[in-house]
Amino acid sequence: MLWSVVEHFYRRTPLARLMSATARAYAALHAPFMVYGYVDPATRKFRRYTRISSSASVIHRAGLAIADHVWVGHYSMLDASEGLTIDEGVQISPWVGVFTHGSESSVRLLGPQYVHVPAAERPGYTRGPIRIGAYSYIGAGAVVLPGVQIGRGCLIGAGTIVTADVPDHSIVVGQPGRVRGNTLERDARRFGMTETYYEAKTLKDSH
């Protein structure tokens, strides 16, 4: 009954339009948006064409090395506490987690003593730098775990958990991620391209 009254009020009164417009304006002001340009903490160079969502989080920004033409989508988390390198042209979809350390087992094992034990001595504590190679794509909701090296030109499927190193031009899907194909073969089959544009030879031949 109460909902019927509210619905009638909302639909039939002039105030409803104002309420809706106000809510939409508020949402627009607080919605995530892409921010063009980023100063690479490692080199202090301005990456003019790199775009990172206003809602993306970076842990320990000083440990991040990021190239130009990178795209990081909404609500992604980049953990650079153990060193994170993102090469040119990498695309990271929304809701991706890239983690260079993990304490899920260590906190359980150590309890309150966790904060008093040096990271290198914590049982179950995982850590390791991550590198994502040039022009690789990380699908929405994927997770990259500590110490993983992803090669160039890879496709990481949505929801994939990357637990091990990935060779260049790999297509990886699953939980845990498994190599299921090759992007060079896929591009030749689907687009008729036998060479990747960003490879040095192709760039040289195109000029």
Residue, then its C-alpha position, 0 to 999 in steps of 0.5 A: m500500500l505504501w509503495s503504491v502511494v509513493e509510486h503515485f506521488y512520484r509519477r503524477t506530481p511535478l516534483a517527481r521530474l525535479m527529483s529525477a533530474t536532481a538524482r541524475a545530476y548527482a549521479a553524473l557528477h559522481a559517476p566515474f570518468m576517464v582521466y587523460g594523461y598520467v605522470d609515470p612515477a618511475t620516470r616522471k614523464f607525462r604519459r599524454y595518451t594514457r587514460i585511467s578511470s577516476s574510480a581506479s585504485v593504485i596501491h603504492r603508486a611509487g612502485l608503478a611504472i606505466a607507459d603511454h597509450v595505456w587504458v585502465g577501466h572503472y573500479s580496477m585495482l593496481d597493487a604496485s607495492e612489490g613493483l608493477t610495470i605496465d607496458e605501452g598500449v595495455q588495456i585493463s578492463p573494469w573490475v580487474g585486480v592486479f596484485t603484487h602481494g597477497s596476505e590471505s593465508s598469512v593473516r589467518l596463520l599469524g592472527p594479530q601478530y601479522v602486523h609485527v612480523p616482517a613481510a619476508e618472514r610471514p608464512g603464507y605471504t605471497r609477493g612478487p613484481i608483475r609485468i604486463g607486456a605491450y598491447s596486452y588486453i586484460g578482460a573484465g573481472a580478471v585477477v592477476l596474482p603476485g609474480v606473474q609476467i604477462g607477455r606482449g599482445c596477449l588476450i586475458g579473458a574476462g574472469t580469468i585468474v592468472t596464476a603463472d607466466v604467460p608467453d607472448h601472444s597467448i590467449v588465456v582463459g579460465q580459473p586458473g588461467r590456461v593458454r587456449g590459443n595464440t593471438l597471431e593465429r587468431d588475427a591472421r584467421r579473423f582479420g587477415m593480418t599476419e604481423t602485429y602492427y606494433e612490432a618493430k619490423t611492421l612499424k619500419d615497413s609502414h613508413 
